[in-house]
Amino acid sequence: MTPEAVLTLGREAMQMLVTVCAPVLLAALAVGLLVSLLQAVTQVNEATLSFLPKLLAVLATLAIAGPWMASMLVDWIRQVLSSIPAAVG
């Protein structure tokens, strides 16, 4: 396996990681921003207040995007496993 192939595989892995994690992270970011804005407007400074809305948003995002995320990961893993014989020989 050439160094270029290893770097390409690493780049593809990082792209897959960002693609699969982005919906969950963006949902948590958006809800956290909204709760922080609400806390700033109402002057309620409770650190644990944002935990439950973020948790619910992440769970809802996983329920909605979970099958898509799983299929993306399964397809990528199949591709990587099927390319092992070509990389070895």
PAVEX-453924 format. One line per field, with one value per residue: x, y, z of N, C-alpha, C in turn; residue number from 0; residue in three letters. Coordinates in nm, 3 decimals. Layout:
nX: c(X/...)
nY: c(Y/...)
nZ: c(Z/...)
caX: c(X/...)
caY: c(Y/...)
caZ: c(Z/...)
cX: c(X/...)
cY: c(Y/...)
cZ: c(Z/...)
num: c(NUM/...)
residu: c(Ala/...)
//
This chain:
nX: c(0.086/0.065/0.198/0.036/-0.209/-0.275/-0.303/-0.517/-0.718/-0.732/-0.820/-1.070/-1.192/-1.203/-1.371/-1.604/-1.655/-1.710/-1.933/-2.122/-2.144/-2.224/-2.513/-2.610/-2.439/-2.489/-2.759/-2.744/-2.587/-2.752/-2.977/-2.852/-2.762/-3.008/-3.121/-2.931/-2.960/-3.223/-3.183/-3.018/-3.189/-3.395/-3.251/-3.197/-2.973/-2.894/-2.701/-2.763/-2.993/-2.986/-2.926/-3.130/-3.299/-3.101/-3.034/-3.279/-3.302/-3.080/-3.146/-3.382/-3.276/-3.106/-3.300/-3.431/-3.227/-3.075/-3.103/-3.007/-2.746/-2.642/-2.658/-2.480/-2.237/-2.221/-2.204/-1.959/-1.781/-1.809/-1.698/-1.432/-1.354/-1.378/-1.177/-0.945/-0.814/-0.707/-0.532/-0.343/-0.236)
nY: c(-0.117/0.211/0.527/0.736/0.611/0.544/0.798/0.891/0.712/0.782/1.049/1.009/0.873/1.072/1.255/1.102/1.077/1.345/1.391/1.208/1.277/1.542/1.615/1.557/1.706/1.966/1.995/1.985/2.211/2.417/2.404/2.449/2.710/2.846/2.800/2.925/3.187/3.233/3.210/3.432/3.640/3.615/3.625/3.400/3.208/2.919/2.640/2.375/2.382/2.377/2.118/1.911/1.997/1.984/1.713/1.595/1.701/1.585/1.313/1.310/1.385/1.168/0.970/1.046/1.083/0.860/0.602/0.679/0.758/0.515/0.359/0.497/0.456/0.174/0.126/0.254/0.106/-0.145/-0.084/-0.025/-0.272/-0.437/-0.338/-0.427/-0.671/-0.577/-0.385/-0.531/-0.712)
nZ: c(0.000/-0.091/0.026/-0.062/-0.102/0.157/0.270/0.118/0.198/0.469/0.442/0.324/0.533/0.729/0.601/0.590/0.862/0.934/0.771/0.871/1.140/1.136/1.122/1.385/1.549/1.454/1.522/1.804/1.842/1.741/1.913/2.159/2.117/2.090/2.345/2.505/2.415/2.498/2.774/2.813/2.747/2.936/3.166/3.318/3.460/3.456/3.456/3.399/3.253/2.974/2.912/2.890/2.665/2.460/2.471/2.396/2.137/2.012/2.033/1.879/1.632/1.587/1.567/1.335/1.138/1.176/1.034/0.779/0.846/0.939/0.705/0.539/0.678/0.672/0.396/0.341/0.499/0.379/0.130/0.203/0.315/0.094/-0.065/0.045/-0.052/-0.297/-0.207/-0.067/-0.248)
caX: c(0.000/0.148/0.163/-0.075/-0.332/-0.304/-0.353/-0.650/-0.809/-0.751/-0.902/-1.207/-1.244/-1.235/-1.489/-1.718/-1.679/-1.776/-2.064/-2.213/-2.163/-2.272/-2.652/-2.626/-2.368/-2.559/-2.880/-2.705/-2.540/-2.866/-3.057/-2.772/-2.765/-3.141/-3.139/-2.845/-3.025/-3.337/-3.131/-2.968/-3.303/-3.470/-3.154/-3.196/-2.841/-2.888/-2.614/-2.822/-3.115/-2.969/-2.895/-3.244/-3.333/-2.998/-3.049/-3.397/-3.271/-2.987/-3.222/-3.470/-3.193/-3.064/-3.415/-3.463/-3.113/-3.003/-3.093/-2.918/-2.610/-2.600/-2.635/-2.355/-2.125/-2.214/-2.152/-1.818/-1.707/-1.806/-1.601/-1.297/-1.322/-1.363/-1.055/-0.828/-0.734/-0.633/-0.424/-0.242/-0.168)
caY: c(0.000/0.331/0.635/0.813/0.536/0.557/0.933/0.898/0.640/0.866/1.164/0.960/0.841/1.198/1.309/1.022/1.115/1.477/1.377/1.133/1.347/1.679/1.644/1.553/1.820/2.089/2.003/2.023/2.349/2.507/2.404/2.516/2.853/2.897/2.799/3.031/3.314/3.243/3.238/3.569/3.731/3.606/3.634/3.277/3.151/2.784/2.564/2.247/2.404/2.345/1.977/1.833/2.026/1.930/1.567/1.564/1.733/1.483/1.189/1.326/1.382/1.030/0.892/1.084/1.063/0.738/0.504/0.732/0.752/0.374/0.311/0.558/0.387/0.036/0.133/0.289/-0.009/-0.246/-0.038/-0.041/-0.415/-0.497/-0.291/-0.485/-0.759/-0.499/-0.313/-0.627/-0.780)
caZ: c(0.000/-0.105/0.120/-0.118/-0.077/0.300/0.292/0.057/0.287/0.588/0.406/0.307/0.666/0.796/0.535/0.635/1.002/0.936/0.708/0.957/1.268/1.118/1.162/1.530/1.606/1.419/1.603/1.940/1.837/1.724/2.036/2.261/2.089/2.124/2.491/2.559/2.384/2.589/2.908/2.817/2.744/3.061/3.275/3.397/3.438/3.511/3.366/3.362/3.178/2.833/2.892/2.844/2.525/2.372/2.468/2.315/1.997/1.961/2.018/1.764/1.512/1.566/1.522/1.197/1.047/1.211/0.925/0.675/0.899/0.941/0.568/0.492/0.741/0.622/0.259/0.344/0.553/0.272/0.030/0.259/0.327/-0.040/-0.126/0.113/-0.138/-0.396/-0.138/-0.023/-0.359)
cX: c(0.090/0.107/0.046/-0.208/-0.373/-0.362/-0.493/-0.753/-0.836/-0.839/-1.048/-1.271/-1.284/-1.358/-1.615/-1.755/-1.754/-1.917/-2.164/-2.242/-2.229/-2.418/-2.672/-2.559/-2.437/-2.688/-2.848/-2.657/-2.656/-2.950/-2.981/-2.771/-2.900/-3.163/-3.052/-2.903/-3.145/-3.291/-3.080/-3.083/-3.377/-3.381/-3.164/-3.065/-2.828/-2.811/-2.679/-2.947/-3.102/-2.947/-3.012/-3.288/-3.230/-3.010/-3.168/-3.372/-3.178/-3.061/-3.317/-3.392/-3.144/-3.179/-3.447/-3.349/-3.037/-2.993/-3.002/-2.772/-2.558/-2.573/-2.508/-2.234/-2.109/-2.158/-2.003/-1.733/-1.700/-1.702/-1.458/-1.260/-1.304/-1.235/-0.930/-0.750/-0.652/-0.515/-0.310/-0.163/-0.141)
cY: c(0.123/0.436/0.720/0.744/0.546/0.695/0.951/0.829/0.720/0.986/1.124/0.927/0.969/1.263/1.233/1.058/1.247/1.467/1.310/1.208/1.484/1.700/1.649/1.675/1.952/2.105/2.045/2.168/2.447/2.517/2.473/2.666/2.915/2.903/2.908/3.169/3.337/3.274/3.381/3.669/3.731/3.617/3.516/3.207/3.017/2.697/2.435/2.261/2.363/2.195/1.898/1.869/1.974/1.779/1.526/1.592/1.629/1.351/1.196/1.322/1.241/0.943/0.921/1.047/0.934/0.635/0.551/0.723/0.609/0.323/0.370/0.486/0.245/0.035/0.162/0.173/-0.121/-0.210/-0.060/-0.188/-0.481/-0.450/-0.349/-0.580/-0.684/-0.425/-0.406/-0.681/-0.697)
cZ: c(0.000/-0.003/0.069/-0.092/0.069/0.329/0.232/0.146/0.414/0.560/0.389/0.441/0.740/0.733/0.578/0.778/1.010/0.879/0.801/1.088/1.254/1.160/1.314/1.594/1.575/1.498/1.747/1.945/1.828/1.851/2.149/2.242/2.125/2.274/2.554/2.534/2.477/2.731/2.919/2.821/2.877/3.185/3.372/3.366/3.511/3.412/3.318/3.276/3.032/2.808/2.834/2.701/2.426/2.359/2.382/2.167/1.935/1.940/1.898/1.634/1.483/1.518/1.376/1.102/1.074/1.100/0.811/0.720/0.898/0.801/0.509/0.549/0.689/0.480/0.256/0.395/0.451/0.167/0.079/0.268/0.191/-0.109/-0.060/0.021/-0.244/-0.331/-0.097/-0.142/-0.473)
num: c(0/1/2/3/4/5/6/7/8/9/10/11/12/13/14/15/16/17/18/19/20/21/22/23/24/25/26/27/28/29/30/31/32/33/34/35/36/37/38/39/40/41/42/43/44/45/46/47/48/49/50/51/52/53/54/55/56/57/58/59/60/61/62/63/64/65/66/67/68/69/70/71/72/73/74/75/76/77/78/79/80/81/82/83/84/85/86/87/88)
residu: c(Met/Thr/Pro/Glu/Ala/Val/Leu/Thr/Leu/Gly/Arg/Glu/Ala/Met/Gln/Met/Leu/Val/Thr/Val/Cys/Ala/Pro/Val/Leu/Leu/Ala/Ala/Leu/Ala/Val/Gly/Leu/Leu/Val/Ser/Leu/Leu/Gln/Ala/Val/Thr/Gln/Val/Asn/Glu/Ala/Thr/Leu/Ser/Phe/Leu/Pro/Lys/Leu/Leu/Ala/Val/Leu/Ala/Thr/Leu/Ala/Ile/Ala/Gly/Pro/Trp/Met/Ala/Ser/Met/Leu/Val/Asp/Trp/Ile/Arg/Gln/Val/Leu/Ser/Ser/Ile/Pro/Ala/Ala/Val/Gly)
//
